[in-house]
């Protein structure tokens, strides 16, 4: 359904979905980052929600970019005349996610610095800008790979899994299948992308490069601290966060498009809720249920 919406509409749905997502799960970002960097864990909400503003910008802008870019790719690949193949769904999701790293990395850098050092959003931005481009783009490469793998989960793998489950269990509750697909997608892509995320977090928490240098040097340093287990520190919090995100972003893409942009969806009013005709439930990118 992404191909039915224009770039502005795709971006708007992505931004709204991203902010709703991060508001509910920001605390898991802190706990995950703390585990990866060896910082103490806490239940203090004032600490758990450090960097919330920067992360809202990150998630809204990044998800907005991914939605819009993925929608553009879908339009190019299908010309709006057919469904994406499984390979196209996964591939377009990865490309959209990888490209969004340039948006996500600086915002996550500010969030991570706030979590480590405290201070306001403005003071952290000013400090990083004064440190120069190399500081502002710290952790960009691992962020791009992580985002590519993660986006392929919620833009590609989750809808593929949901479609296959619906084919096998046509009478099953759709929301239950959505949760199962979210768990499956998050498990696979979380396992593949977490080492990139650990490298990214450690690099961005150490802008001064006291312990971590380039991505390769950082990976070696983390490995020396405990091998594979060290590369997967904090994965429990990230898995929880990813299940939430894959489910929420899947759900909101399906539900928000006809609410925000009924004309673009060919809206038909039914029982007080807008339904787009002729769309495929299996297409995650802004799909809506058939009547």
C-alpha positions as CSV (number, residue, x, y, z in Angstrom):
1,X,0.0,0.0,0.0
2,X,3.0,2.3,0.3
3,X,2.9,2.8,-3.5
4,X,-0.6,4.3,-3.2
5,X,0.6,7.1,-0.8
6,X,2.9,9.9,-2.0
7,X,6.2,10.7,-0.4
8,X,4.8,13.3,2.0
9,X,2.0,10.9,3.2
10,X,4.4,8.0,3.6
11,X,6.7,10.2,5.6
12,X,3.9,11.6,7.8
13,X,2.7,8.1,8.7
14,X,6.3,7.1,9.5
15,X,6.8,10.1,11.8
16,X,3.6,9.5,13.7
17,X,4.2,5.8,14.1
18,X,7.8,6.4,15.2
19,X,7.0,8.8,18.0
20,X,4.2,6.6,19.3
21,X,6.7,3.7,19.3
22,X,9.5,5.4,21.1
23,X,7.2,6.9,23.8
24,X,6.3,3.4,25.0
25,X,9.8,1.8,24.8
26,X,12.4,4.5,25.5
27,X,13.3,2.9,28.8
28,X,14.6,-0.3,27.0
29,X,17.0,1.8,25.0
30,X,18.7,3.0,28.2
31,X,18.9,-0.5,29.7
32,X,20.3,-2.0,26.5
33,X,22.9,0.8,26.0
34,X,23.9,0.5,29.7
35,X,24.5,-3.2,29.4
36,X,26.5,-2.8,26.3
37,X,28.8,-0.2,27.9
38,X,29.0,-1.8,31.3
39,X,27.0,1.1,33.0
40,X,24.8,0.5,36.1
41,X,21.2,-0.4,35.4
42,X,18.4,1.6,37.1
43,X,14.6,1.8,37.4
44,X,14.7,5.6,37.8
45,X,12.4,7.0,35.0
46,X,14.3,10.3,34.9
47,X,17.4,8.3,33.9
48,X,15.6,5.7,31.8
49,X,14.1,8.5,29.7
50,X,17.4,10.4,29.2
51,X,17.8,11.2,25.6
52,X,14.0,10.8,24.9
53,X,13.8,14.0,22.8
54,X,16.8,13.1,20.7
55,X,15.4,9.6,20.2
56,X,12.0,10.9,19.2
57,X,13.8,12.9,16.5
58,X,15.8,9.8,15.6
59,X,12.9,7.4,15.4
60,X,10.5,9.9,13.8
61,X,13.0,11.0,11.2
62,X,14.5,7.5,10.6
63,X,11.1,5.7,10.4
64,X,9.8,8.6,8.3
65,X,12.8,8.2,5.9
66,X,12.4,4.4,5.8
67,X,8.7,4.5,5.1
68,X,9.1,7.1,2.3
69,X,12.2,5.4,0.8
70,X,10.6,2.0,1.0
71,X,7.4,3.3,-0.6
72,X,9.4,4.8,-3.4
73,X,11.3,1.5,-4.0
74,X,8.0,-0.4,-4.0
75,X,6.6,2.0,-6.6
76,X,9.7,1.6,-8.8
77,X,9.8,-2.2,-8.5
78,X,6.1,-2.9,-9.0
79,X,4.8,0.2,-10.8
80,X,1.8,-0.2,-8.5
81,X,0.5,-3.1,-10.6
82,X,1.5,-6.1,-8.5
83,X,2.6,-7.3,-5.1
84,X,6.2,-7.4,-4.1
85,X,8.0,-10.8,-4.2
86,X,9.5,-12.0,-0.9
87,X,13.0,-11.1,-2.2
88,X,11.8,-7.6,-3.2
89,X,10.2,-7.0,0.2
90,X,13.4,-8.0,2.1
91,X,15.7,-6.2,-0.3
92,X,13.8,-2.9,-0.4
93,X,13.5,-3.0,3.4
94,X,17.3,-3.5,3.8
95,X,18.1,-0.7,1.3
96,X,15.7,1.7,2.9
97,X,17.1,0.9,6.4
98,X,20.7,1.1,5.3
99,X,20.2,4.5,3.7
100,X,18.4,5.8,6.8
101,X,21.6,5.3,8.9
102,X,22.7,8.8,7.8
103,X,19.6,10.1,9.6
104,X,19.6,7.8,12.6
105,X,23.3,7.8,13.5
106,X,23.7,11.5,14.6
107,X,20.5,11.5,16.6
108,X,21.4,8.3,18.4
109,X,24.8,9.7,19.1
110,X,23.2,12.6,20.9
111,X,20.9,10.2,22.8
112,X,23.8,8.0,23.9
113,X,25.9,11.0,25.0
114,X,23.0,12.2,27.1
115,X,22.6,8.8,28.7
116,X,26.3,8.6,29.5
117,X,27.0,12.3,30.5
118,X,23.6,13.8,31.2
119,X,22.9,17.4,30.2
120,X,20.3,18.9,27.9
121,X,19.7,18.1,24.3
122,X,21.0,21.5,23.2
123,X,24.2,21.3,25.3
124,X,25.1,17.9,23.9
125,X,24.4,18.9,20.3
126,X,26.6,22.0,20.7
127,X,29.4,20.0,22.2
128,X,29.3,17.5,19.4
129,X,29.1,20.1,16.7
130,X,32.1,21.9,18.1
131,X,34.0,18.5,18.1
132,X,33.7,18.4,14.3
133,X,32.3,16.1,11.6
134,X,34.2,13.0,12.8
135,X,32.5,13.3,16.1
136,X,29.0,14.0,14.6
137,X,29.3,10.9,12.3
138,X,30.7,8.6,15.0
139,X,29.3,5.1,14.6
140,X,27.7,5.7,11.2
141,X,28.9,2.5,9.4
142,X,27.6,0.0,12.1
143,X,24.4,2.1,12.3
144,X,23.7,1.7,8.6
145,X,24.2,-2.1,8.7
146,X,22.1,-2.4,11.8
147,X,19.3,-0.3,10.4
148,X,19.3,-2.2,7.1
149,X,18.9,-5.6,8.9
150,X,16.3,-4.2,11.3
151,X,14.2,-2.5,8.5
152,X,14.2,-5.7,6.5
153,X,12.5,-7.3,9.5
154,X,9.6,-4.9,9.8
155,X,9.3,-3.9,6.2
156,X,10.0,-7.4,4.8
157,X,10.3,-10.4,7.0
158,X,7.4,-9.7,9.4
159,X,4.8,-9.2,6.6
160,X,6.1,-12.3,4.8
161,X,5.8,-14.4,8.0
162,X,2.3,-12.9,8.6
163,X,1.2,-13.8,5.1
164,X,2.5,-17.3,5.3
165,X,0.8,-17.8,8.7
166,X,-2.5,-16.5,7.3
167,X,-2.2,-18.9,4.4
168,X,-1.7,-21.8,6.8
169,X,-4.3,-20.6,9.4
170,X,-6.9,-18.6,7.5
171,X,-9.3,-18.6,10.4
172,X,-6.8,-17.4,13.0
173,X,-7.0,-13.9,14.6
174,X,-5.0,-11.4,12.6
175,X,-3.6,-9.6,15.6
176,X,-2.3,-12.9,17.1
177,X,-0.6,-13.6,13.8
178,X,0.9,-10.1,13.8
179,X,2.4,-10.7,17.2
180,X,3.9,-14.1,16.1
181,X,5.3,-12.5,13.0
182,X,6.8,-9.7,15.1
183,X,8.5,-12.1,17.4
184,X,9.9,-14.2,14.5
185,X,11.1,-11.2,12.6
186,X,12.7,-9.6,15.7
187,X,14.4,-12.8,16.7
188,X,16.0,-13.4,13.3
189,X,17.0,-9.8,12.6
190,X,17.9,-9.0,16.1
191,X,20.4,-11.9,16.3
192,X,22.0,-10.9,13.0
193,X,22.2,-7.1,13.7
194,X,23.1,-7.0,17.4
195,X,26.9,-7.1,17.0
196,X,26.6,-4.0,14.8
197,X,24.5,-2.4,17.4
198,X,27.0,-3.2,20.2
199,X,29.9,-1.7,18.2
200,X,27.8,1.4,17.4
201,X,26.8,2.0,21.0
202,X,30.3,1.6,22.4
203,X,31.7,3.9,19.7
204,X,29.1,6.6,20.3
205,X,29.5,6.4,24.1
206,X,33.2,7.0,23.7
207,X,33.4,10.0,21.4
208,X,36.8,10.8,22.9
209,X,38.1,7.4,21.6
210,X,39.7,6.5,24.9
211,X,38.7,2.8,24.6
212,X,37.2,2.5,21.2
213,X,38.5,3.6,17.8
214,X,37.3,2.6,14.4
215,X,34.5,0.0,13.9
216,X,37.1,-2.7,13.4
217,X,39.1,-1.7,16.4
218,X,35.9,-1.4,18.5
219,X,34.8,-4.9,17.5
220,X,38.2,-6.3,18.5
221,X,38.1,-4.5,21.8
222,X,34.6,-5.8,22.6
223,X,35.5,-9.3,21.6
224,X,38.6,-9.2,23.9
225,X,36.2,-8.5,26.8
226,X,34.3,-11.8,26.5
227,X,34.1,-13.1,23.0
228,X,30.7,-13.7,21.4
229,X,28.9,-13.1,24.7
230,X,30.4,-9.6,24.9
231,X,29.1,-8.8,21.3
232,X,25.6,-9.8,22.4
233,X,25.5,-7.8,25.7
234,X,22.1,-6.2,26.1
235,X,20.3,-8.3,23.6
236,X,17.6,-9.2,26.0
237,X,16.5,-5.5,26.2
238,X,16.9,-5.1,22.5
239,X,14.9,-8.2,21.7
240,X,12.1,-6.9,23.9
241,X,12.3,-3.5,22.2
242,X,12.3,-5.0,18.7
243,X,9.3,-7.2,19.3
244,X,7.5,-4.1,20.4
245,X,8.7,-2.1,17.5
246,X,8.1,-4.6,14.8
247,X,4.5,-5.2,16.1
248,X,3.7,-1.5,16.7
249,X,5.1,-0.3,13.4
250,X,3.4,-3.1,11.5
251,X,0.1,-2.3,13.3
252,X,0.3,1.5,12.9
253,X,1.2,1.4,9.2
254,X,-1.8,-0.7,8.6
255,X,-4.2,1.4,10.7
256,X,-2.9,5.0,10.3
257,X,-2.8,5.2,6.5
258,X,-6.6,5.1,5.9
259,X,-7.2,7.3,9.0
260,X,-4.7,10.0,8.0
261,X,-5.0,9.8,4.2
262,X,-8.4,8.2,3.3
263,X,-8.5,9.6,-0.2
264,X,-5.1,8.1,-1.1
265,X,-6.3,4.7,0.2
266,X,-9.6,4.8,-1.8
267,X,-11.4,4.9,1.6
268,X,-14.7,3.1,2.0
269,X,-16.5,3.7,5.3
270,X,-17.4,0.5,7.1
271,X,-18.6,0.2,10.7
272,X,-17.0,3.5,11.5
273,X,-13.5,2.5,10.4
274,X,-11.9,3.2,7.0
275,X,-10.9,0.2,4.9
276,X,-8.9,0.4,1.7
277,X,-10.3,-1.7,-1.1
278,X,-8.1,-4.1,-3.1
279,X,-5.0,-3.9,-0.8
280,X,-3.1,-7.0,0.3
281,X,-3.0,-7.8,4.0
282,X,0.4,-9.4,3.3
283,X,2.0,-6.1,2.2
284,X,3.4,-4.6,5.4
285,X,4.2,-1.2,3.9
286,X,0.9,0.7,4.6
287,X,-1.3,-2.2,3.8
288,X,-4.9,-2.5,5.1
289,X,-7.3,-5.3,5.3
290,X,-9.6,-6.3,2.5
291,X,-13.4,-5.8,3.0
